[in-house]
Amino acid sequence: MKFGLDRLLADPALRAPLKGRRIALLAHPASLTPEMTHSLDALRACGDLNITAAFGPQHGLRGEKQANMIESDDYTDPVHGIPVFSLYGKVRKPTPAMLDTCDVILVDLQDIGCRIYTFVTTLRYVLEAAAECGKSVWVLDRPNPIGRPVEGLRLRPGWQSFVGAGPLPMRHGFTLGELSRYYNITQELGCDLEVIPAQGWRRRDYFDATGLPWVMPSPNLPTLEGALVYPGQVLLEGTNLSEGRGTTRPFELCGAPFLEPRRIVHELKDTPLPGVVLREVGFEPTFHKWAGEFCRGFQLHVTDRRTFKPYFTTLAFLSAVRRLYPTRFAWRQPPYEYEYERLPIDLLTGDAAIREAIDAGRPLIELEAAWQDELTPFLHSHKNFWLYE
């Protein structure tokens, strides 16, 4: 199996259209060759590519920042002497001045298949800015590590934010290369776009089918297991419940000091949660929510990837907690990812409907049926953007 980066490095014919052009790279810590060489170092060593700048998304080019809304500064790379521009700092969309340093932007990011993962929004902003400034974008594709399933409410009009830049469901089923095609066409961006697909990857595969070690694309996703549950567990960021930040298993662990796990299990007994076991645990976060306090809750263990529904599972958990602890459970208040008015949970789900339904005690099965109906047109057009069987 070869990723887009590997193919570009190995094939002079693929690189030929880049000859004589100034190239910038958008990358992060998981932008690696199979030999664990960072893509910036590998491309600079190639010999026939003129790498003139780099961009870093949230958490930075080298992964130097830990949590949300902790910004990175621009700097000069100490090894290669080129400017590194932060797209999670003073700006989140490349400026014309930044783009004056290049003719082509290579995008080499490991996504995790979830709409709210901010690299997805950064990609859209890069496509838009490149189109406005007459620059080209080449996406060096990598697998979607959590496979092809699609799940969750689509982002509704008017609810765009940095955790939702387009009408995608929570779990979108695209690779980043496919997603760039989707954005470019459906949002009519008009970017001069090229995608170098991965070779040997199938849509039904998960990341471990690559045979390569998992390298965390962001500081709080140290395991593939965390990525599997992320499209649901990230909703906990919109609440006062811990999503496991400050532990060694972020997003796999969840809880709060006031929870009673066995009572929650009893509350969920009539709600089927296929493909997952909620194991009772206790943990003490070292930072973030409930830092230094003993939390009771669960670790999610995925037992069947084919049937597991991360979005539904976490919403079932949230609904049970909301019913059992109406005075202690709370929706997190702004700010959140550069939004200062709208509730974080609404930004995460794609509008206010999910929160309002949970507050009203509506059955989760009804909510799932509603978002499945809304997914129908998306699923009909989904295949138009596929690059893999």
C-alpha positions as CSV (number, residue, x, y, z in Angstrom):
1,M,0.0,0.0,0.0
2,K,1.3,3.5,-0.9
3,F,-0.2,6.8,0.2
4,G,-0.3,9.8,-2.0
5,L,3.0,11.1,-0.5
6,D,4.8,7.8,-1.1
7,R,3.6,7.8,-4.8
8,L,4.8,11.4,-5.4
9,L,8.2,10.7,-3.8
10,A,8.7,7.5,-5.8
11,D,7.5,8.6,-9.3
12,P,9.3,11.4,-11.2
13,A,6.5,11.5,-13.7
14,L,4.0,12.5,-11.0
15,R,6.4,15.3,-9.9
16,A,7.0,16.6,-13.4
17,P,4.1,19.1,-13.4
18,L,5.6,20.6,-10.2
19,K,9.0,21.4,-11.8
20,G,9.9,25.1,-11.6
21,R,6.9,25.9,-9.3
22,R,7.2,27.2,-5.8
23,I,5.6,24.7,-3.4
24,A,4.1,25.0,0.1
25,L,3.2,22.0,2.3
26,L,0.3,21.7,4.7
27,A,1.1,18.9,7.1
28,H,1.1,17.8,10.7
29,P,2.9,15.2,12.9
30,A,1.2,12.2,11.2
31,S,2.4,13.3,7.8
32,L,5.0,10.6,7.5
33,T,6.5,8.1,5.0
34,P,6.5,4.4,5.9
35,E,10.1,5.0,7.2
36,M,8.7,7.6,9.7
37,T,10.3,10.5,7.8
38,H,8.1,13.7,8.0
39,S,6.8,14.7,4.6
40,L,8.5,18.1,4.9
41,D,11.9,16.5,5.3
42,A,11.2,13.9,2.6
43,L,10.0,16.4,0.0
44,R,12.9,18.7,0.7
45,A,15.3,15.8,0.2
46,C,13.7,14.9,-3.1
47,G,16.0,17.2,-5.0
48,D,13.7,18.3,-7.8
49,L,11.0,20.1,-5.7
50,N,11.2,23.7,-4.6
51,I,9.6,23.8,-1.2
52,T,9.4,27.4,-0.2
53,A,6.9,27.4,2.7
54,A,4.9,25.3,5.0
55,F,1.5,25.5,6.8
56,G,0.5,24.0,10.1
57,P,-3.2,23.3,11.1
58,Q,-4.6,23.1,14.6
59,H,-1.9,21.7,17.0
60,G,0.9,22.9,14.7
61,L,3.1,21.5,12.0
62,R,5.0,19.4,14.5
63,G,2.2,18.9,17.0
64,E,3.4,21.4,19.6
65,K,0.0,22.5,21.0
66,Q,-2.2,20.4,23.2
67,A,-5.9,21.5,23.3
68,N,-8.6,23.5,21.6
69,M,-8.1,27.3,21.1
70,I,-4.4,27.1,22.0
71,E,-2.9,28.9,19.0
72,S,0.4,28.4,17.1
73,D,2.5,31.3,15.9
74,D,4.2,31.7,12.6
75,Y,7.9,30.9,12.6
76,T,10.9,30.0,10.5
77,D,11.7,26.3,10.3
78,P,15.0,25.8,12.1
79,V,16.2,23.0,9.8
80,H,15.0,24.1,6.3
81,G,14.9,27.9,6.9
82,I,11.5,28.3,5.3
83,P,8.5,30.2,6.7
84,V,5.9,28.1,8.6
85,F,2.5,29.8,8.7
86,S,0.0,28.9,11.3
87,L,-3.6,28.2,10.2
88,Y,-4.7,28.1,13.8
89,G,-3.5,31.4,15.2
90,K,-4.1,34.9,14.1
91,V,-5.9,33.5,11.0
92,R,-7.4,30.2,10.0
93,K,-7.6,30.8,6.3
94,P,-4.4,31.4,4.3
95,T,-3.9,35.1,3.5
96,P,-2.8,36.4,0.1
97,A,0.5,37.4,1.7
98,M,1.0,33.8,2.8
99,L,0.1,32.5,-0.6
100,D,2.5,34.9,-2.3
101,T,5.3,32.4,-1.1
102,C,4.0,29.6,-3.4
103,D,2.3,28.5,-6.6
104,V,1.1,25.1,-5.4
105,I,0.0,23.9,-2.0
106,L,0.6,20.2,-1.2
107,V,-1.8,18.9,1.4
108,D,-0.6,15.9,3.4
109,L,-2.9,15.4,6.4
110,Q,-4.1,12.3,8.1
111,D,-7.8,12.9,8.7
112,I,-10.0,10.6,10.9
113,G,-13.3,10.7,8.9
114,C,-15.3,13.1,11.1
115,R,-16.8,16.4,10.1
116,I,-15.8,18.3,13.2
117,Y,-12.1,17.3,13.0
118,T,-10.7,20.8,12.3
119,F,-8.3,19.6,9.6
120,V,-11.4,19.1,7.4
121,T,-12.3,22.8,7.8
122,T,-8.7,23.9,7.2
123,L,-8.8,21.9,3.9
124,R,-11.9,23.8,2.8
125,Y,-10.4,27.2,3.7
126,V,-7.2,26.3,1.8
127,L,-9.2,25.3,-1.3
128,E,-11.2,28.6,-1.1
129,A,-8.1,30.8,-0.6
130,A,-6.2,29.0,-3.3
131,A,-9.0,29.6,-5.8
132,E,-9.2,33.3,-4.8
133,C,-5.5,33.8,-5.3
134,G,-5.0,31.6,-8.5
135,K,-3.0,28.9,-6.7
136,S,-3.2,25.1,-7.2
137,V,-3.8,22.5,-4.5
138,W,-2.6,19.0,-4.7
139,V,-4.0,16.6,-2.0
140,L,-1.7,13.7,-1.2
141,D,-4.3,11.2,-0.1
142,R,-4.3,8.9,2.9
143,P,-6.9,6.4,4.1
144,N,-10.0,7.2,6.1
145,P,-8.8,5.3,9.2
146,I,-12.4,4.5,10.4
147,G,-13.7,3.1,7.1
148,R,-16.6,3.8,4.9
149,P,-19.7,4.0,7.2
150,V,-21.7,7.3,7.2
151,E,-23.6,8.4,10.3
152,G,-25.2,11.4,12.0
153,L,-27.1,14.6,11.3
154,R,-25.9,16.7,8.4
155,L,-24.7,20.2,9.2
156,R,-27.6,22.4,8.4
157,P,-27.5,25.8,6.6
158,G,-26.5,28.7,8.8
159,W,-24.6,26.5,11.3
160,Q,-21.1,26.7,9.7
161,S,-18.2,27.0,12.1
162,F,-14.7,25.9,12.5
163,V,-16.1,22.5,13.5
164,G,-18.3,22.3,10.5
165,A,-17.6,24.0,7.1
166,G,-20.0,22.2,4.9
167,P,-23.2,20.1,4.8
168,L,-21.5,16.8,5.9
169,P,-22.8,14.2,8.4
170,M,-20.7,13.7,11.5
171,R,-19.1,10.5,10.1
172,H,-18.7,11.3,6.4
173,G,-17.0,8.2,4.9
174,F,-14.6,10.1,2.6
175,T,-10.9,10.2,2.4
176,L,-9.4,13.7,2.5
177,G,-8.8,13.5,-1.2
178,E,-12.4,12.6,-1.9
179,L,-13.6,15.3,0.5
180,S,-11.6,17.9,-1.4
181,R,-13.4,16.9,-4.5
182,Y,-16.7,17.1,-2.7
183,Y,-16.0,20.6,-1.4
184,N,-14.6,21.9,-4.6
185,I,-17.7,20.8,-6.6
186,T,-20.6,21.1,-4.2
187,Q,-19.4,24.4,-2.7
188,E,-18.4,25.7,-6.2
189,L,-15.0,26.8,-5.0
190,G,-13.3,26.7,-8.4
191,C,-10.0,25.5,-7.1
192,D,-7.4,24.1,-9.5
193,L,-7.3,20.8,-7.7
194,E,-5.3,17.6,-8.1
195,V,-5.6,14.5,-6.0
196,I,-2.9,11.8,-5.8
197,P,-4.8,8.8,-4.5
198,A,-3.5,6.2,-2.2
199,Q,-2.7,2.9,-3.9
200,G,-3.9,-0.5,-2.6
201,W,-6.5,0.8,-0.2
202,R,-10.1,-0.3,-0.2
203,R,-13.1,1.6,1.2
204,R,-14.0,-1.1,3.7
205,D,-10.5,-1.1,5.2
206,Y,-9.6,0.5,8.5
207,F,-6.2,2.0,9.3
208,D,-4.7,-1.2,10.7
209,A,-5.1,-2.8,7.2
210,T,-2.2,-0.6,6.1
211,G,0.2,-2.6,8.3
212,L,1.7,0.7,9.5
213,P,1.9,1.9,13.1
214,W,-0.8,4.5,14.2
215,V,0.8,7.9,14.7
216,M,-1.5,10.3,16.5
217,P,-2.7,13.0,14.1
218,S,-3.6,15.2,17.1
219,P,-2.5,15.0,20.7
220,N,-5.7,13.5,22.1
221,L,-6.0,10.7,19.5
222,P,-3.1,8.4,20.5
223,T,-4.9,5.2,19.4
224,L,-7.0,3.9,16.5
225,E,-9.5,2.9,19.1
226,G,-9.9,6.5,20.1
227,A,-10.5,7.4,16.4
228,L,-13.2,4.8,16.1
229,V,-15.3,6.3,19.0
230,Y,-14.4,9.9,18.2
231,P,-17.4,10.7,15.9
232,G,-19.6,10.2,18.9
233,Q,-17.5,10.9,21.9
234,V,-16.4,14.3,20.6
235,L,-20.0,15.4,21.4
236,L,-18.9,15.3,25.1
237,E,-16.9,18.5,24.4
238,G,-20.3,20.2,24.4
239,T,-21.1,19.2,27.9
240,N,-19.6,19.2,31.5
241,L,-18.7,15.5,31.2
242,S,-15.1,14.6,30.7
243,E,-14.2,13.1,27.3
244,G,-11.1,11.7,28.8
245,R,-8.7,14.5,28.1
246,G,-6.0,14.5,30.7
247,T,-5.9,10.6,30.7
248,T,-4.0,8.1,28.6
249,R,-7.2,7.1,26.8
250,P,-8.9,10.4,25.6
251,F,-12.3,9.9,24.0
252,E,-12.3,6.2,24.9
253,L,-12.9,7.2,28.6
254,C,-15.8,9.4,29.7
255,G,-17.4,10.3,33.0
256,A,-17.8,12.8,35.8
257,P,-17.7,12.8,39.6
258,F,-21.5,12.7,39.9
259,L,-22.2,9.7,37.6
260,E,-23.3,6.3,38.8
261,P,-22.3,3.9,36.0
262,R,-24.6,1.0,37.0
263,R,-27.6,3.3,37.2
264,I,-26.7,4.5,33.7
265,V,-26.4,0.9,32.4
266,H,-29.8,0.2,33.8
267,E,-31.2,3.3,32.1
268,L,-29.8,2.1,28.8
269,K,-31.0,-1.5,29.1
270,D,-33.8,-1.0,26.5
271,T,-31.5,0.9,24.1
272,P,-29.6,-1.5,21.8
273,L,-26.0,-0.4,21.4
274,P,-24.5,-2.8,18.9
275,G,-20.8,-3.5,18.5
276,V,-19.6,-1.8,21.8
277,V,-19.2,-2.6,25.5
278,L,-19.4,0.2,28.0
279,R,-17.0,-1.0,30.8
280,E,-17.4,0.7,34.2
281,V,-14.2,2.6,35.1
282,G,-12.9,5.3,37.4
283,F,-10.3,7.8,36.4
284,E,-8.7,11.1,37.5
285,P,-7.9,13.6,34.7
286,T,-4.6,15.4,35.1
287,F,-5.9,18.4,33.2
288,H,-9.0,19.8,31.4
289,K,-12.5,19.0,32.9
290,W,-12.6,17.7,36.4
291,A,-8.8,17.9,36.7
292,G,-7.6,16.2,39.9
293,E,-11.1,14.9,40.7
294,F,-12.1,11.2,40.7
295,C,-14.6,10.6,37.9
296,R,-16.8,7.6,37.4
297,G,-17.9,6.5,34.0
298,F,-17.0,4.2,31.2
299,Q,-14.4,3.0,28.7
300,L,-15.9,2.2,25.3
301,H,-14.6,-1.0,23.8
302,V,-15.6,-1.6,20.2
303,T,-16.3,-5.3,19.6
304,D,-17.7,-5.2,16.1
305,R,-16.7,-2.3,13.8
306,R,-19.4,-3.3,11.2
307,T,-22.3,-2.7,13.6
308,F,-20.9,-0.1,15.9
309,K,-22.6,3.4,15.7
310,P,-20.4,5.9,17.5
311,Y,-22.7,8.9,17.1
312,F,-25.8,7.0,18.2
313,T,-23.9,5.4,21.2
314,T,-22.8,8.7,22.6
315,L,-26.1,10.4,22.1
316,A,-27.8,7.4,24.0
317,F,-25.3,7.9,26.8
318,L,-25.9,11.7,26.9
319,S,-29.7,11.2,26.9
320,A,-29.5,8.8,29.8
321,V,-27.3,11.2,31.8
322,R,-29.5,14.1,31.0
323,R,-32.6,12.2,32.3
324,L,-30.9,10.9,35.5
325,Y,-29.0,14.0,36.5
326,P,-31.0,17.0,35.3
327,T,-29.6,19.4,37.9
328,R,-25.9,18.3,37.7
329,F,-25.5,17.6,34.0
330,A,-25.0,20.8,31.9
331,W,-24.4,21.8,28.3
332,R,-21.0,23.6,28.0
333,Q,-21.2,27.4,27.4
334,P,-19.3,29.3,24.8
335,P,-16.6,30.2,23.7
336,Y,-15.7,27.1,21.7
337,E,-13.6,27.0,18.6
338,Y,-13.9,30.7,17.9
339,E,-17.7,30.8,18.4
340,Y,-18.8,33.1,21.2
341,E,-22.6,32.9,21.1
342,R,-23.9,29.6,19.9
343,L,-23.7,26.6,22.3
344,P,-20.8,24.2,21.5
345,I,-23.2,21.1,21.4
346,D,-25.2,22.8,18.7
347,L,-22.1,23.5,16.6
348,L,-21.0,19.9,17.1
349,T,-24.3,18.3,16.1
350,G,-25.0,20.7,13.3
351,D,-27.9,22.7,14.7
352,A,-30.0,23.0,17.9
353,A,-32.4,20.1,17.1
354,I,-30.5,17.3,18.9
355,R,-30.0,19.3,22.1
356,E,-33.6,20.5,22.2
357,A,-34.9,16.9,21.6
358,I,-32.7,15.5,24.4
359,D,-33.8,18.3,26.8
360,A,-37.4,17.4,25.9
361,G,-36.9,13.7,26.5
362,R,-37.7,12.6,23.0
363,P,-36.8,8.9,22.2
364,L,-33.4,8.6,20.6
365,I,-34.8,6.2,18.0
366,E,-37.0,9.0,16.7
367,L,-34.0,11.3,16.3
368,E,-32.0,8.6,14.5
369,A,-34.9,8.0,12.0
370,A,-35.0,11.7,11.3
371,W,-31.3,12.1,10.6
372,Q,-31.3,9.0,8.5
373,D,-34.0,10.5,6.3
374,E,-31.9,13.6,5.9
375,L,-28.9,11.5,4.9
376,T,-30.6,10.0,1.9
377,P,-29.7,12.7,-0.7
378,F,-26.1,12.8,0.7
379,L,-25.8,9.0,0.3
380,H,-27.1,9.2,-3.3
381,S,-24.4,11.7,-4.3
382,H,-21.6,10.2,-2.1
383,K,-20.3,7.8,-4.8
384,N,-19.8,10.6,-7.3
385,F,-16.7,11.7,-5.3
386,W,-15.2,8.2,-4.6
387,L,-11.6,7.5,-5.6
388,Y,-11.6,3.9,-4.3
389,E,-13.7,0.8,-4.7
